Amino acid sequence: MPDITTFIRIAEIVGVDLNYFSDNFVTVADGTAVQAETAKTPESPAGKRKNSLIRDMSNGNWADADFSGLKNLHEKFSSSNMQHCMFIGSEMAGLALRNNNVDSCDFRGSDFSGSRFKNSNLADNKFNDCLLNETEFSTSFISGCDFSGADFTGVLVKSGGMEKNKITGAVFNRTSFINTHLADMVFEGTMEDCSFENCAFTRVTFQNTTLINTFFKNNRKLKKVKFVDCKADKLTYAFLKSNLADLTGVEIISE
């Protein structure tokens, strides 16, 4: 830790006041530090309360900024425009992310567990190795994003669109797609306890995919989906057949 003389010198060089270096203050647009909003957590067994720094980034216009490692966000992060920002390794769990435009941002390794994306546009973002457990994407358009290695366990995607997204090595377990348009995507690996309902498919491929207990119902253009070297249990095979899928590339898993 620098001594106070060094702190003063650093503050002079970068043009901030000393409050900038305190966890109890946040820096606003003009470079000054102001008292942050704090929230008290429930009482601990010892009867003590802890104060934690809460940041509300809603209604912002963020561009070319590095927020890597961000945490302690307000429960809402909405109505914002984010372009070319870095959020690598950030804690974004449990957030309400509504009416956002997010373009070319980097969220690699971040935790979005239990968050809710609604009425948002997500384009050309990096979500590699992100935790998306129980996350909901509704009435949102997701295009050109990289979800390689992301965990889609329990994710719900509904009433929106996903196109040209990379999902290599992603985990799909209890993942649901409802009223969603899927285009120019390749599913691979194992999909277990997943569902596709009232979806439309355009240039979608399942390649080297094992489908277990996966539900297909009332889907459009499923017969144009390519299945290449895939395997499916009998129940999933029956769902695919009832949706008029081309099953020449699907092998039934022997029990």
N, C-alpha and C positions, 0 to 999 in steps of 0.2 A: 504494500500500500504506500503510495507517495505521501510525503509529509505535506503540511499545509502550504509551505512555500512553493513546492512543486505544483500542487493543485492550482494555486493562484496563477502561476506562470502558464500552465496548460489552458486555463480558462481564458487568459488573455490571448493566447495564440489562436484558439479556435473560436473566439468571439462569443463565449457564453458566460453566465455567472456561476458561482459556486454551487447553487442549488441544482444545476444540471447533473452533478455527480451523486445526488441523493436518490435513493429508491423511493422516497416519499414525494418526488416531484416528477413531472413529465414535461417535455419540451414541446411548445406549440409552434405554429408556422413561422412566427417572427423570430424564433431562436431563443426566446425567454423561457424560463422554467416556472411552472405554476404548480400549486398544490393539486395532487391527483385525488380523484374520487376514491374513497376507500370503502370497503364493505367488511362487516364483521361476520366471522364465521360462528356457527353455533358453539355454545360453551363446551369446553373440554371437560373430561371427568374431574379435573382439578378445579373446575369453576372459572377457568381463565378464558379470555377471548383473544383471538388473534386478528390483527388487521392485515389485509392483503390488498395489494395494488390492483385496481380494476381499470382497464383501459377500454374506452368506447371508441371504436374506429368507424362507426356508421356515418353515412352522409359525407364521405370523404372522397377526394380526388387524388389517388396515389399513383405516382409514376416514377420508375427507375429508382426505387427505394429498397434498401436491404433491411427486412424485418426478421431475418433468420433467428430462430430460437425464441420467437415471440410467445408469450404466455400471459395468463391472467387477463384474458380478454373479457369484455362485457358479454352477456349472454346473446347480444345481437351484434351482427356485423352486416348491416344492410344498407341498401341504396347507395352503394359506393362504386366508383370506377377505378379499377386497378389494372395498370399496364406495366409490364416488364419489371415487376417487383419480385423480391426474393423472400420466401417464407420457409426456408429449409429448416427441418427439424422443429417446427413450431407446434404448440399445443392449441388445437382448434376444436377440441372435443366439445359436444353439447351446444354448439352455436346455432343460432337461427340466421342463416345466410340468405337473405331475400332481396330480390330486385337488384342484384349486382351484375356488373359487367366485368369479367375477369379475363384479361387477354395477355398471353405470353408471360405468365408468372410461374415461379418455381416453388412448388410445395413439397419437394422430395423429402421422404421420411417423416412427414407430419402426421399428427393424430387427429382425424376428423370423426372419431367414434361418436355415434349418437347425434351428429349434426344434421341440419335440415336445409338443403338447398331448394329454394323456391323462386320461380319466375326469374331465373338468372341465365345469363349467357356465359358459357365457359369455353374459351377458344385457345387452342395451342398452348395449353398449360402442362406442366410436368407434375404428375402425381405419383411418380415412381416410389414403390415401397411404402405407400401411405396406408395407415390403418383407417378403413372406412366402415368398420363394423357397425351395423344397425343404422347406417346413414341413409337418409332419404333424399332423392332427387325428384322433384315434382315440377311439372310445367317448366322445365328447363331444357336448354339446347346445349349439348356437349359435343364439340367438334375439334378434331385434330389434337386431342390431348393424349399424353403418354401415361397409361396406368400400369406399366410393366411392374410386376411384383407386388401390386397393391392387393389388399385383403378386402374382398367384397362380401364377406360373411354377413348375412342378414340384411344386405342392402336392398332397398326398394327403389326402383326407377319407374315412374309413372307419368303418363300424360306429357311426354316430351320427346326429344330426339337425341340419338347418339350416332355420330357418323365419323368415319376416318380416325377412330381412336385406336391406339395400340394397347393391347391387353396381354402381351406375352408374359407368361409366368404368373398371371393374376390368379387369386384364389376365389372360386365361386362356390359358395355353400349357403343354402337357404337364401339365394339371391332371386329376387322377383322382378320381372319386367312386365308392366301392365300398360296397355294403351301407348306403347312406345314404338317409334320408327327407328329401326336399326339399319344402318347402311355402311357399306365398305368396311366391314370389321371381320376379324378372324378369331374365333373362339378355339381354345386348345386346352389340353390338360383334362382334369376331372371336374365335372359339374355334378354336384350331389344335392338332392332336395331343392332344386331350383324350379322356376316356373316362367313360362312365356304365355301371356294371355292377352288376346286382342292386339297383337303386335303386327307390324308390317316389316317385311324384310326386303332389302335391296342390296344385291351383291354381298351377301353374308356367307361366310364359310365356317363350318365346324371341321377342324382338321386335327387328326390324332386325338380326338376328344372321347372321353369315357363319360357317358350320360347315365346317371344312376338316380332312379326315382324322380325324374325331371318331368314336369307337367307342361303339356302343350295344348292350348284350347283356343279356338276361334281366331287363329292367326291367318293373316293375309299373305299370299305369295310365298308361303313356306315351301311350296313345291319347287320354287326356284333356288332355294338354299342348297349349297353344295355340302355334302357330307363326304369327307375324304378320310379313309382308314379310321373310322369311328366304331365305338362299341357302345351298346346300350342294353340295359336289362329288359326283360319281357314287357314290363309295364310301360316303360318309356318308349319302347319300340311300338307298342300299340297306340300310344298317344300320337307319335309321329305319323303313323299310318293313317289314323283317323283325320289328321290334318293334311293328308295328301302329299306328304313329303316324299322326295325321291330317296329311297332307302338302299340304293345299290351300293353305297359306300358305308353301310352300317351293318355291323355284325352283332348278333344277339349274344350276350354274355351267358355262357353255360353255367347253370347252378351247380 
